[in-house]
Amino acid sequence: MGISLPQDAVLAGNQTAVPAPVPFSPQPENLYARLPQGVVTTTVDQLFQWARKSSLWPMTFGLACCAIEMISTFMAKHDLDRFGLIGQVGATPRQSDLMIVSGTVTTKMAPAVKTLYDQMPEPKWVISMGGCATCGGPYYRYPTVVQGVDQVIPVDVYIGGCPPRPEALMHGILKLQEKIMRQASEGRRPNPDLELVLAGEGVT
């Protein structure tokens, strides 16, 4: 009666089956394979931040030529839905958590920007798009132009350019999502003093 041996076994001098040496594998052991299927370990804060950054609802504030580039970013060619951004831009601040300020912010428009920002629920974030919204742009030191929207409302991400291309805005949105994941669930930044901007003290 014959004895069948595994294919990876060899016969030594004492006629005993010796398993062949296991070849070296450069791949490290997958520790995640030990976890039960369908189980994810994380913290509640990380889970909430992941949900927030994956469901941004922007409120666009187009004030000048940068708004044309912002509008083109929301076209089907760029497909912002893949970044977790709501494709249908809402015009109401009470349902938005991201304000995109694109264009020149004048002292006459500053109160409207501040009012809409205050109407947005927490947590909320702001993207300053273009040179005019960031630092006044070509209207540097104009008495009727706010030298940066951060003098009116707090800004999370600045995007340079005059005007910036849609790819720059998409890159800024990705950077904002990274910041949201690092951001604490409570507390943000001190509120800016709008009265100084309207009085001209913040633009000189």
Biotite code that builds the C-alpha atoms (Angstrom):
import biotite.structure as struc

atoms = struc.array([
    struc.Atom([0.000, 0.000, 0.000], chain_id="A", res_id=1, res_name="MET", atom_name="CA", element="C"),
    struc.Atom([1.558, 3.248, -1.062], chain_id="A", res_id=2, res_name="GLY", atom_name="CA", element="C"),
    struc.Atom([1.832, 6.383, 1.041], chain_id="A", res_id=3, res_name="ILE", atom_name="CA", element="C"),
    struc.Atom([0.893, 9.655, -0.530], chain_id="A", res_id=4, res_name="SER", atom_name="CA", element="C"),
    struc.Atom([2.937, 12.678, 0.474], chain_id="A", res_id=5, res_name="LEU", atom_name="CA", element="C"),
    struc.Atom([2.240, 16.356, -0.031], chain_id="A", res_id=6, res_name="PRO", atom_name="CA", element="C"),
    struc.Atom([3.833, 17.913, -3.026], chain_id="A", res_id=7, res_name="GLN", atom_name="CA", element="C"),
    struc.Atom([5.879, 20.289, -0.866], chain_id="A", res_id=8, res_name="ASP", atom_name="CA", element="C"),
    struc.Atom([7.370, 17.406, 1.241], chain_id="A", res_id=9, res_name="ALA", atom_name="CA", element="C"),
    struc.Atom([10.647, 15.560, 0.644], chain_id="A", res_id=10, res_name="VAL", atom_name="CA", element="C"),
    struc.Atom([11.929, 12.213, 2.018], chain_id="A", res_id=11, res_name="LEU", atom_name="CA", element="C"),
    struc.Atom([14.962, 12.286, 4.291], chain_id="A", res_id=12, res_name="ALA", atom_name="CA", element="C"),
    struc.Atom([17.249, 9.393, 5.167], chain_id="A", res_id=13, res_name="GLY", atom_name="CA", element="C"),
    struc.Atom([14.910, 8.006, 7.844], chain_id="A", res_id=14, res_name="ASN", atom_name="CA", element="C"),
    struc.Atom([11.985, 7.897, 5.423], chain_id="A", res_id=15, res_name="GLN", atom_name="CA", element="C"),
    struc.Atom([10.051, 10.606, 7.286], chain_id="A", res_id=16, res_name="THR", atom_name="CA", element="C"),
    struc.Atom([8.227, 13.434, 5.556], chain_id="A", res_id=17, res_name="ALA", atom_name="CA", element="C"),
    struc.Atom([9.962, 16.779, 6.010], chain_id="A", res_id=18, res_name="VAL", atom_name="CA", element="C"),
    struc.Atom([8.082, 19.896, 4.856], chain_id="A", res_id=19, res_name="PRO", atom_name="CA", element="C"),
    struc.Atom([9.875, 22.020, 2.327], chain_id="A", res_id=20, res_name="ALA", atom_name="CA", element="C"),
    struc.Atom([11.192, 25.378, 3.529], chain_id="A", res_id=21, res_name="PRO", atom_name="CA", element="C"),
    struc.Atom([8.717, 28.222, 3.222], chain_id="A", res_id=22, res_name="VAL", atom_name="CA", element="C"),
    struc.Atom([9.900, 30.753, 0.660], chain_id="A", res_id=23, res_name="PRO", atom_name="CA", element="C"),
    struc.Atom([10.592, 34.258, 1.978], chain_id="A", res_id=24, res_name="PHE", atom_name="CA", element="C"),
    struc.Atom([7.840, 36.759, 1.214], chain_id="A", res_id=25, res_name="SER", atom_name="CA", element="C"),
    struc.Atom([8.806, 40.452, 1.083], chain_id="A", res_id=26, res_name="PRO", atom_name="CA", element="C"),
    struc.Atom([5.187, 41.474, 1.728], chain_id="A", res_id=27, res_name="GLN", atom_name="CA", element="C"),
    struc.Atom([4.499, 42.326, 5.409], chain_id="A", res_id=28, res_name="PRO", atom_name="CA", element="C"),
    struc.Atom([1.668, 40.674, 7.226], chain_id="A", res_id=29, res_name="GLU", atom_name="CA", element="C"),
    struc.Atom([-1.669, 42.385, 6.758], chain_id="A", res_id=30, res_name="ASN", atom_name="CA", element="C"),
    struc.Atom([-2.788, 43.219, 10.281], chain_id="A", res_id=31, res_name="LEU", atom_name="CA", element="C"),
    struc.Atom([-6.183, 44.399, 9.059], chain_id="A", res_id=32, res_name="TYR", atom_name="CA", element="C"),
    struc.Atom([-6.911, 40.872, 7.847], chain_id="A", res_id=33, res_name="ALA", atom_name="CA", element="C"),
    struc.Atom([-7.189, 39.788, 11.481], chain_id="A", res_id=34, res_name="ARG", atom_name="CA", element="C"),
    struc.Atom([-10.081, 42.161, 12.118], chain_id="A", res_id=35, res_name="LEU", atom_name="CA", element="C"),
    struc.Atom([-13.616, 40.818, 11.760], chain_id="A", res_id=36, res_name="PRO", atom_name="CA", element="C"),
    struc.Atom([-15.233, 41.611, 8.449], chain_id="A", res_id=37, res_name="GLN", atom_name="CA", element="C"),
    struc.Atom([-17.359, 44.783, 8.414], chain_id="A", res_id=38, res_name="GLY", atom_name="CA", element="C"),
    struc.Atom([-15.814, 46.290, 11.576], chain_id="A", res_id=39, res_name="VAL", atom_name="CA", element="C"),
    struc.Atom([-14.092, 49.692, 11.608], chain_id="A", res_id=40, res_name="VAL", atom_name="CA", element="C"),
    struc.Atom([-12.373, 51.167, 14.645], chain_id="A", res_id=41, res_name="THR", atom_name="CA", element="C"),
    struc.Atom([-12.308, 54.957, 14.995], chain_id="A", res_id=42, res_name="THR", atom_name="CA", element="C"),
    struc.Atom([-13.302, 57.759, 17.351], chain_id="A", res_id=43, res_name="THR", atom_name="CA", element="C"),
    struc.Atom([-16.594, 59.608, 17.412], chain_id="A", res_id=44, res_name="VAL", atom_name="CA", element="C"),
    struc.Atom([-14.858, 62.914, 16.693], chain_id="A", res_id=45, res_name="ASP", atom_name="CA", element="C"),
    struc.Atom([-13.102, 61.488, 13.625], chain_id="A", res_id=46, res_name="GLN", atom_name="CA", element="C"),
    struc.Atom([-16.394, 60.021, 12.418], chain_id="A", res_id=47, res_name="LEU", atom_name="CA", element="C"),
    struc.Atom([-18.191, 63.363, 12.712], chain_id="A", res_id=48, res_name="PHE", atom_name="CA", element="C"),
    struc.Atom([-15.367, 65.241, 10.992], chain_id="A", res_id=49, res_name="GLN", atom_name="CA", element="C"),
    struc.Atom([-15.328, 62.686, 8.180], chain_id="A", res_id=50, res_name="TRP", atom_name="CA", element="C"),
    struc.Atom([-19.078, 63.173, 7.691], chain_id="A", res_id=51, res_name="ALA", atom_name="CA", element="C"),
    struc.Atom([-18.706, 66.958, 7.684], chain_id="A", res_id=52, res_name="ARG", atom_name="CA", element="C"),
    struc.Atom([-15.881, 67.105, 5.184], chain_id="A", res_id=53, res_name="LYS", atom_name="CA", element="C"),
    struc.Atom([-17.654, 64.620, 2.899], chain_id="A", res_id=54, res_name="SER", atom_name="CA", element="C"),
    struc.Atom([-20.924, 66.571, 2.724], chain_id="A", res_id=55, res_name="SER", atom_name="CA", element="C"),
    struc.Atom([-19.972, 70.229, 2.293], chain_id="A", res_id=56, res_name="LEU", atom_name="CA", element="C"),
    struc.Atom([-22.811, 72.455, 1.125], chain_id="A", res_id=57, res_name="TRP", atom_name="CA", element="C"),
    struc.Atom([-21.345, 75.676, -0.311], chain_id="A", res_id=58, res_name="PRO", atom_name="CA", element="C"),
    struc.Atom([-22.942, 79.093, -0.403], chain_id="A", res_id=59, res_name="MET", atom_name="CA", element="C"),
    struc.Atom([-21.248, 80.949, -3.235], chain_id="A", res_id=60, res_name="THR", atom_name="CA", element="C"),
    struc.Atom([-20.668, 84.675, -2.878], chain_id="A", res_id=61, res_name="PHE", atom_name="CA", element="C"),
    struc.Atom([-19.617, 85.844, -6.320], chain_id="A", res_id=62, res_name="GLY", atom_name="CA", element="C"),
    struc.Atom([-18.698, 89.516, -6.354], chain_id="A", res_id=63, res_name="LEU", atom_name="CA", element="C"),
    struc.Atom([-16.476, 90.005, -9.425], chain_id="A", res_id=64, res_name="ALA", atom_name="CA", element="C"),
    struc.Atom([-14.705, 88.159, -12.243], chain_id="A", res_id=65, res_name="CYS", atom_name="CA", element="C"),
    struc.Atom([-13.577, 85.334, -9.928], chain_id="A", res_id=66, res_name="CYS", atom_name="CA", element="C"),
    struc.Atom([-17.213, 84.251, -9.809], chain_id="A", res_id=67, res_name="ALA", atom_name="CA", element="C"),
    struc.Atom([-16.988, 83.140, -13.469], chain_id="A", res_id=68, res_name="ILE", atom_name="CA", element="C"),
    struc.Atom([-14.216, 80.689, -12.602], chain_id="A", res_id=69, res_name="GLU", atom_name="CA", element="C"),
    struc.Atom([-16.138, 79.548, -9.541], chain_id="A", res_id=70, res_name="MET", atom_name="CA", element="C"),
    struc.Atom([-19.230, 78.862, -11.638], chain_id="A", res_id=71, res_name="ILE", atom_name="CA", element="C"),
    struc.Atom([-17.205, 76.880, -14.151], chain_id="A", res_id=72, res_name="SER", atom_name="CA", element="C"),
    struc.Atom([-15.828, 74.773, -11.298], chain_id="A", res_id=73, res_name="THR", atom_name="CA", element="C"),
    struc.Atom([-19.355, 73.579, -10.536], chain_id="A", res_id=74, res_name="PHE", atom_name="CA", element="C"),
    struc.Atom([-19.921, 72.478, -14.128], chain_id="A", res_id=75, res_name="MET", atom_name="CA", element="C"),
    struc.Atom([-20.111, 68.794, -15.059], chain_id="A", res_id=76, res_name="ALA", atom_name="CA", element="C"),
    struc.Atom([-16.582, 68.779, -16.476], chain_id="A", res_id=77, res_name="LYS", atom_name="CA", element="C"),
    struc.Atom([-14.959, 68.972, -13.039], chain_id="A", res_id=78, res_name="HIS", atom_name="CA", element="C"),
    struc.Atom([-17.493, 66.784, -11.155], chain_id="A", res_id=79, res_name="ASP", atom_name="CA", element="C"),
    struc.Atom([-17.187, 68.177, -7.638], chain_id="A", res_id=80, res_name="LEU", atom_name="CA", element="C"),
    struc.Atom([-19.518, 65.455, -6.347], chain_id="A", res_id=81, res_name="ASP", atom_name="CA", element="C"),
    struc.Atom([-16.578, 63.073, -6.233], chain_id="A", res_id=82, res_name="ARG", atom_name="CA", element="C"),
    struc.Atom([-15.036, 65.279, -3.534], chain_id="A", res_id=83, res_name="PHE", atom_name="CA", element="C"),
    struc.Atom([-18.141, 65.152, -1.368], chain_id="A", res_id=84, res_name="GLY", atom_name="CA", element="C"),
    struc.Atom([-19.298, 68.647, -2.362], chain_id="A", res_id=85, res_name="LEU", atom_name="CA", element="C"),
    struc.Atom([-22.993, 69.130, -2.994], chain_id="A", res_id=86, res_name="ILE", atom_name="CA", element="C"),
    struc.Atom([-23.321, 69.787, -6.713], chain_id="A", res_id=87, res_name="GLY", atom_name="CA", element="C"),
    struc.Atom([-26.506, 71.841, -6.476], chain_id="A", res_id=88, res_name="GLN", atom_name="CA", element="C"),
    struc.Atom([-25.348, 75.062, -4.888], chain_id="A", res_id=89, res_name="VAL", atom_name="CA", element="C"),
    struc.Atom([-27.847, 76.455, -2.422], chain_id="A", res_id=90, res_name="GLY", atom_name="CA", element="C"),
    struc.Atom([-28.531, 80.155, -2.096], chain_id="A", res_id=91, res_name="ALA", atom_name="CA", element="C"),
    struc.Atom([-29.724, 80.029, 1.510], chain_id="A", res_id=92, res_name="THR", atom_name="CA", element="C"),
    struc.Atom([-27.154, 80.426, 4.287], chain_id="A", res_id=93, res_name="PRO", atom_name="CA", element="C"),
    struc.Atom([-29.220, 78.423, 6.780], chain_id="A", res_id=94, res_name="ARG", atom_name="CA", element="C"),
    struc.Atom([-28.463, 75.196, 4.905], chain_id="A", res_id=95, res_name="GLN", atom_name="CA", element="C"),
    struc.Atom([-24.835, 75.953, 4.020], chain_id="A", res_id=96, res_name="SER", atom_name="CA", element="C"),
    struc.Atom([-21.643, 75.257, 5.914], chain_id="A", res_id=97, res_name="ASP", atom_name="CA", element="C"),
    struc.Atom([-19.084, 76.591, 3.415], chain_id="A", res_id=98, res_name="LEU", atom_name="CA", element="C"),
    struc.Atom([-18.909, 80.165, 2.123], chain_id="A", res_id=99, res_name="MET", atom_name="CA", element="C"),
    struc.Atom([-16.833, 80.779, -0.998], chain_id="A", res_id=100, res_name="ILE", atom_name="CA", element="C"),
    struc.Atom([-16.077, 84.498, -1.325], chain_id="A", res_id=101, res_name="VAL", atom_name="CA", element="C"),
    struc.Atom([-14.885, 85.218, -4.861], chain_id="A", res_id=102, res_name="SER", atom_name="CA", element="C"),
    struc.Atom([-14.323, 88.776, -5.947], chain_id="A", res_id=103, res_name="GLY", atom_name="CA", element="C"),
    struc.Atom([-13.822, 92.266, -4.585], chain_id="A", res_id=104, res_name="THR", atom_name="CA", element="C"),
    struc.Atom([-15.325, 92.922, -1.165], chain_id="A", res_id=105, res_name="VAL", atom_name="CA", element="C"),
    struc.Atom([-16.164, 96.597, -0.831], chain_id="A", res_id=106, res_name="THR", atom_name="CA", element="C"),
    struc.Atom([-16.962, 98.357, 2.414], chain_id="A", res_id=107, res_name="THR", atom_name="CA", element="C"),
    struc.Atom([-20.546, 98.652, 1.210], chain_id="A", res_id=108, res_name="LYS", atom_name="CA", element="C"),
    struc.Atom([-20.788, 94.881, 0.657], chain_id="A", res_id=109, res_name="MET", atom_name="CA", element="C"),
    struc.Atom([-18.971, 93.905, 3.887], chain_id="A", res_id=110, res_name="ALA", atom_name="CA", element="C"),
    struc.Atom([-22.089, 94.078, 6.123], chain_id="A", res_id=111, res_name="PRO", atom_name="CA", element="C"),
    struc.Atom([-23.958, 91.734, 3.781], chain_id="A", res_id=112, res_name="ALA", atom_name="CA", element="C"),
    struc.Atom([-21.084, 89.231, 3.860], chain_id="A", res_id=113, res_name="VAL", atom_name="CA", element="C"),
    struc.Atom([-21.003, 89.382, 7.661], chain_id="A", res_id=114, res_name="LYS", atom_name="CA", element="C"),
    struc.Atom([-24.792, 88.978, 7.943], chain_id="A", res_id=115, res_name="THR", atom_name="CA", element="C"),
    struc.Atom([-24.892, 85.920, 5.704], chain_id="A", res_id=116, res_name="LEU", atom_name="CA", element="C"),
    struc.Atom([-21.943, 84.399, 7.554], chain_id="A", res_id=117, res_name="TYR", atom_name="CA", element="C"),
    struc.Atom([-23.712, 84.864, 10.899], chain_id="A", res_id=118, res_name="ASP", atom_name="CA", element="C"),
    struc.Atom([-26.822, 83.140, 9.518], chain_id="A", res_id=119, res_name="GLN", atom_name="CA", element="C"),
    struc.Atom([-24.853, 80.002, 8.641], chain_id="A", res_id=120, res_name="MET", atom_name="CA", element="C"),
    struc.Atom([-25.037, 77.249, 11.278], chain_id="A", res_id=121, res_name="PRO", atom_name="CA", element="C"),
    struc.Atom([-21.957, 75.927, 13.067], chain_id="A", res_id=122, res_name="GLU", atom_name="CA", element="C"),
    struc.Atom([-19.636, 74.393, 12.135], chain_id="A", res_id=123, res_name="PRO", atom_name="CA", element="C"),
    struc.Atom([-18.899, 76.564, 9.111], chain_id="A", res_id=124, res_name="LYS", atom_name="CA", element="C"),
    struc.Atom([-15.893, 77.355, 6.978], chain_id="A", res_id=125, res_name="TRP", atom_name="CA", element="C"),
    struc.Atom([-14.818, 80.088, 4.544], chain_id="A", res_id=126, res_name="VAL", atom_name="CA", element="C"),
    struc.Atom([-12.713, 79.975, 1.375], chain_id="A", res_id=127, res_name="ILE", atom_name="CA", element="C"),
    struc.Atom([-11.261, 83.244, 0.064], chain_id="A", res_id=128, res_name="SER", atom_name="CA", element="C"),
    struc.Atom([-10.967, 82.869, -3.711], chain_id="A", res_id=129, res_name="MET", atom_name="CA", element="C"),
    struc.Atom([-8.790, 85.234, -5.717], chain_id="A", res_id=130, res_name="GLY", atom_name="CA", element="C"),
    struc.Atom([-6.487, 88.128, -5.003], chain_id="A", res_id=131, res_name="GLY", atom_name="CA", element="C"),
    struc.Atom([-9.262, 90.660, -4.420], chain_id="A", res_id=132, res_name="CYS", atom_name="CA", element="C"),
    struc.Atom([-10.979, 88.625, -1.720], chain_id="A", res_id=133, res_name="ALA", atom_name="CA", element="C"),
    struc.Atom([-7.649, 87.685, -0.153], chain_id="A", res_id=134, res_name="THR", atom_name="CA", element="C"),
    struc.Atom([-5.738, 90.984, -0.017], chain_id="A", res_id=135, res_name="CYS", atom_name="CA", element="C"),
    struc.Atom([-7.534, 93.561, -2.143], chain_id="A", res_id=136, res_name="GLY", atom_name="CA", element="C"),
    struc.Atom([-5.845, 92.536, -5.378], chain_id="A", res_id=137, res_name="GLY", atom_name="CA", element="C"),
    struc.Atom([-5.322, 95.429, -7.819], chain_id="A", res_id=138, res_name="PRO", atom_name="CA", element="C"),
    struc.Atom([-7.403, 97.626, -5.492], chain_id="A", res_id=139, res_name="TYR", atom_name="CA", element="C"),
    struc.Atom([-4.681, 97.644, -2.856], chain_id="A", res_id=140, res_name="TYR", atom_name="CA", element="C"),
    struc.Atom([-5.151, 100.451, -0.309], chain_id="A", res_id=141, res_name="ARG", atom_name="CA", element="C"),
    struc.Atom([-8.362, 101.650, -1.953], chain_id="A", res_id=142, res_name="TYR", atom_name="CA", element="C"),
    struc.Atom([-10.437, 103.324, 0.783], chain_id="A", res_id=143, res_name="PRO", atom_name="CA", element="C"),
    struc.Atom([-13.652, 101.711, -0.462], chain_id="A", res_id=144, res_name="THR", atom_name="CA", element="C"),
    struc.Atom([-12.282, 98.161, -0.804], chain_id="A", res_id=145, res_name="VAL", atom_name="CA", element="C"),
    struc.Atom([-11.740, 95.803, 2.121], chain_id="A", res_id=146, res_name="VAL", atom_name="CA", element="C"),
    struc.Atom([-8.120, 94.625, 2.025], chain_id="A", res_id=147, res_name="GLN", atom_name="CA", element="C"),
    struc.Atom([-9.011, 90.987, 2.557], chain_id="A", res_id=148, res_name="GLY", atom_name="CA", element="C"),
    struc.Atom([-12.294, 89.371, 3.559], chain_id="A", res_id=149, res_name="VAL", atom_name="CA", element="C"),
    struc.Atom([-10.543, 88.032, 6.673], chain_id="A", res_id=150, res_name="ASP", atom_name="CA", element="C"),
    struc.Atom([-11.033, 91.513, 8.150], chain_id="A", res_id=151, res_name="GLN", atom_name="CA", element="C"),
    struc.Atom([-14.773, 90.826, 8.093], chain_id="A", res_id=152, res_name="VAL", atom_name="CA", element="C"),
    struc.Atom([-15.125, 87.071, 8.644], chain_id="A", res_id=153, res_name="ILE", atom_name="CA", element="C"),
    struc.Atom([-12.595, 84.370, 9.574], chain_id="A", res_id=154, res_name="PRO", atom_name="CA", element="C"),
    struc.Atom([-11.070, 82.562, 6.591], chain_id="A", res_id=155, res_name="VAL", atom_name="CA", element="C"),
    struc.Atom([-9.889, 78.957, 6.543], chain_id="A", res_id=156, res_name="ASP", atom_name="CA", element="C"),
    struc.Atom([-8.316, 78.624, 3.074], chain_id="A", res_id=157, res_name="VAL", atom_name="CA", element="C"),
    struc.Atom([-6.833, 81.331, 0.825], chain_id="A", res_id=158, res_name="TYR", atom_name="CA", element="C"),
    struc.Atom([-6.637, 80.813, -2.941], chain_id="A", res_id=159, res_name="ILE", atom_name="CA", element="C"),
    struc.Atom([-4.427, 83.192, -4.883], chain_id="A", res_id=160, res_name="GLY", atom_name="CA", element="C"),
    struc.Atom([-4.743, 84.227, -8.506], chain_id="A", res_id=161, res_name="GLY", atom_name="CA", element="C"),
    struc.Atom([-6.479, 86.849, -10.617], chain_id="A", res_id=162, res_name="CYS", atom_name="CA", element="C"),
    struc.Atom([-8.640, 84.995, -11.283], chain_id="A", res_id=163, res_name="PRO", atom_name="CA", element="C"),
    struc.Atom([-7.680, 81.489, -10.097], chain_id="A", res_id=164, res_name="PRO", atom_name="CA", element="C"),
    struc.Atom([-8.510, 78.579, -12.363], chain_id="A", res_id=165, res_name="ARG", atom_name="CA", element="C"),
    struc.Atom([-11.091, 75.948, -11.363], chain_id="A", res_id=166, res_name="PRO", atom_name="CA", element="C"),
    struc.Atom([-8.275, 73.545, -10.534], chain_id="A", res_id=167, res_name="GLU", atom_name="CA", element="C"),
    struc.Atom([-7.044, 75.992, -7.891], chain_id="A", res_id=168, res_name="ALA", atom_name="CA", element="C"),
    struc.Atom([-10.477, 76.087, -6.244], chain_id="A", res_id=169, res_name="LEU", atom_name="CA", element="C"),
    struc.Atom([-10.641, 72.304, -6.303], chain_id="A", res_id=170, res_name="MET", atom_name="CA", element="C"),
    struc.Atom([-7.229, 72.162, -4.640], chain_id="A", res_id=171, res_name="HIS", atom_name="CA", element="C"),
    struc.Atom([-8.428, 74.624, -2.001], chain_id="A", res_id=172, res_name="GLY", atom_name="CA", element="C"),
    struc.Atom([-11.469, 72.453, -1.276], chain_id="A", res_id=173, res_name="ILE", atom_name="CA", element="C"),
    struc.Atom([-9.227, 69.430, -0.773], chain_id="A", res_id=174, res_name="LEU", atom_name="CA", element="C"),
    struc.Atom([-7.027, 71.436, 1.602], chain_id="A", res_id=175, res_name="LYS", atom_name="CA", element="C"),
    struc.Atom([-10.136, 72.512, 3.512], chain_id="A", res_id=176, res_name="LEU", atom_name="CA", element="C"),
    struc.Atom([-11.186, 68.888, 3.885], chain_id="A", res_id=177, res_name="GLN", atom_name="CA", element="C"),
    struc.Atom([-7.780, 68.073, 5.325], chain_id="A", res_id=178, res_name="GLU", atom_name="CA", element="C"),
    struc.Atom([-8.161, 70.942, 7.794], chain_id="A", res_id=179, res_name="LYS", atom_name="CA", element="C"),
    struc.Atom([-11.623, 69.743, 8.825], chain_id="A", res_id=180, res_name="ILE", atom_name="CA", element="C"),
    struc.Atom([-10.224, 66.336, 9.684], chain_id="A", res_id=181, res_name="MET", atom_name="CA", element="C"),
    struc.Atom([-7.634, 68.003, 11.933], chain_id="A", res_id=182, res_name="ARG", atom_name="CA", element="C"),
    struc.Atom([-10.036, 70.485, 13.464], chain_id="A", res_id=183, res_name="GLN", atom_name="CA", element="C"),
    struc.Atom([-11.478, 70.024, 16.939], chain_id="A", res_id=184, res_name="ALA", atom_name="CA", element="C"),
    struc.Atom([-15.214, 69.513, 17.236], chain_id="A", res_id=185, res_name="SER", atom_name="CA", element="C"),
    struc.Atom([-15.682, 72.607, 19.444], chain_id="A", res_id=186, res_name="GLU", atom_name="CA", element="C"),
    struc.Atom([-14.279, 76.104, 19.225], chain_id="A", res_id=187, res_name="GLY", atom_name="CA", element="C"),
    struc.Atom([-12.977, 77.876, 16.160], chain_id="A", res_id=188, res_name="ARG", atom_name="CA", element="C"),
    struc.Atom([-11.531, 81.354, 15.957], chain_id="A", res_id=189, res_name="ARG", atom_name="CA", element="C"),
    struc.Atom([-12.193, 84.764, 17.478], chain_id="A", res_id=190, res_name="PRO", atom_name="CA", element="C"),
    struc.Atom([-14.756, 86.871, 15.684], chain_id="A", res_id=191, res_name="ASN", atom_name="CA", element="C"),
    struc.Atom([-13.311, 89.763, 13.645], chain_id="A", res_id=192, res_name="PRO", atom_name="CA", element="C"),
    struc.Atom([-14.219, 93.346, 14.464], chain_id="A", res_id=193, res_name="ASP", atom_name="CA", element="C"),
    struc.Atom([-16.404, 94.506, 11.582], chain_id="A", res_id=194, res_name="LEU", atom_name="CA", element="C"),
    struc.Atom([-16.725, 98.041, 12.963], chain_id="A", res_id=195, res_name="GLU", atom_name="CA", element="C"),
    struc.Atom([-13.020, 98.732, 12.425], chain_id="A", res_id=196, res_name="LEU", atom_name="CA", element="C"),
    struc.Atom([-13.299, 97.706, 8.767], chain_id="A", res_id=197, res_name="VAL", atom_name="CA", element="C"),
    struc.Atom([-16.289, 99.927, 8.098], chain_id="A", res_id=198, res_name="LEU", atom_name="CA", element="C"),
    struc.Atom([-14.604, 102.861, 9.828], chain_id="A", res_id=199, res_name="ALA", atom_name="CA", element="C"),
    struc.Atom([-11.613, 102.554, 7.504], chain_id="A", res_id=200, res_name="GLY", atom_name="CA", element="C"),
    struc.Atom([-9.165, 101.598, 10.263], chain_id="A", res_id=201, res_name="GLU", atom_name="CA", element="C"),
    struc.Atom([-8.666, 98.088, 8.915], chain_id="A", res_id=202, res_name="GLY", atom_name="CA", element="C"),
    struc.Atom([-7.935, 99.082, 5.315], chain_id="A", res_id=203, res_name="VAL", atom_name="CA", element="C"),
    struc.Atom([-5.019, 101.473, 5.796], chain_id="A", res_id=204, res_name="THR", atom_name="CA", element="C"),
])
